Amino acid sequence: RTRVRRPVRTREPAMTAPLTVGDVMTRGPWVVDDDAPLRQARSRMVEHEVHHLPVVRRGALVGVLSDRDVKRALDPDLGLPPKEELFVRDVCVFDAYTVPPSEPLEEVLRMMATRHIGSALVTDEGHVLGIFTASDACRIFADFLRTAGRPSANAHSS
């Protein structure tokens, strides 16, 4: 089965209503169990061309695994056990940034920039509904620039 990772607008936002992360999140992201071998998570990332995987335990969110976490864990200079002995729980971040789908997109973007993180996990009662990544933000901004139009050349002349 093939999934295309694109933000999915769930509704057309009203001009006065702020855009929420739920409006633009990628629904139903690939997830990985915390007790899965790290090599399995890495294979899933490569196969599905994703950089972040929500980490679950018995279906409930417990953290997030990024491609950066995986690369660091596989760095031989760190002295970690061989990759065959590493599990997702050994390298994932348990303090994942989570937000409800109603969170204003502006706040999510600001927090991601402030904390220097690449994703926000969109949750409801501890269960993953979607994910919003820095790549999604770039895509949305590119769409905005394309549709916003350009100011006329005369607008900046005095």
N, C-alpha and C positions, 0 to 999 in steps of 0.2 A: 504494500500500500504506500502511496506517495502523499506526502503532505507538503504543501507550498507554504512557506513561512512569509506571510504578509499580514500587516495589521488589518483587522477587520472592523469596519465601522458598524456598530450595532444600531445606530440611529443617526439621523442627521441632526446635529446639534442646533438648537435655536440660536439666533443671533445674540440673545442676552444670556443664555445659559453657558457657563464655562465648559470647555471640552474636558471630559474626564478620561482617566486612564482606561476605563472600561470601554470607552468609545473606540480606542485605537489599539488595544492590546492584541496580542496573538493568542487566540483561544486554544485550549487543549494542548499545551506544550508537551513535548516528550519529557518524561520524568525518569528517574533512576532510584532504585532502592538503596538505602544507606549501607546495606550489607553486600551489595554487588561488588565484584572485583573491579578495580579501577580500570583495567584494560577493557572491560565490557562497556563502561561509561564512555571511555575514549572512543571506542568503535561506534557507539551510538551517535556521539557528536560528529564524527567524521561522516558517517553514513547519511545523517540528516542535515548536515551542514549547519549546525548550531554551535554557539559558543557558551551557552548556559543551560544547565539541566537542573530543574527543581529536584531536591532530594526528599524522598518520602520514606516513612516507616509505617507499615501496615496502612498505607493509603493517606496518612496525615503528613503534611509538610513538616520537615525538620531542618532544612537548610537549602543551600544552593552550591552547585559545583560549576566552576568556570573553566574554560580551556586554559586559562592562566594558572589556576590551581593544579591542573593536571600536568602542565609543562614543568612547573616548579617541583612537583613531587617526583617527576621522572628525571630530574637533574642529578646526575651521579655525584656531583660535588656536595650535595646536601647530606649524604650519608644515610638516607632512608633505606628501609628494606627493599629488596628487589621488587620490580613492578608486579611480579607474579604474586607477591605476598601482600600488596596494598589493596585496601578496600576503599570505597567511596567515603565512608565515615572517617577514614584516616586523614583525608585531605580537604573535605568540603568545609564550607563556612556555615556554621550553625546559626549565626546571627544574621540571617538574610533580611534584606529590606522588603517588607511586605506592606501592601496597601489594599484597601477595599476597592472594588470597581468604581465607586462613586468619587474617589479621590481626584481633585482637580489636576489635570495634566501639568499645569504650570508648577504646582507644588512637587509633583513627582520629578519633573525635570530638574528643578532647583535642588532637591535633595540628592539626586543622583550626581549632580555636578559637585555639590558641597562634599559629599562623602567619597567622591572619585570611584563610583561603582558603575558597573556596566548593565545592571538589570534591576528591575523591580518585579517581585512576584505578586500577582493579583490574586487575592484569596478571599474566601468566605468561610468563616468558622474553621480555619485551619486546613481547608482543602483548596488546592490550586485550581483557579479558574482560567488563568492566563499568565502571560509574561510580557513585559515591556522592556525592550533592550535599547542600548545606545544606537544600534543599527536601525531599529524602528524609528527612533527619534530623528535620525538623519533622513530616512525615507519620508517621514511626515514633513520635515522642514523643506526638503526638495520639492514635494508636492505643493507646499504653501508658496514657495518662491515661483514655481511655474504658474500657479493660478493667480497670484497677487498682481501680476503685471509689473511693468516697469514704469517709473516716472518718466514723463516726457523730458526731452532735452532742455526745453524752455523752463521747466520747473525750478532748475538750479541757477539760472542766470539772473543777474541783478540788473 
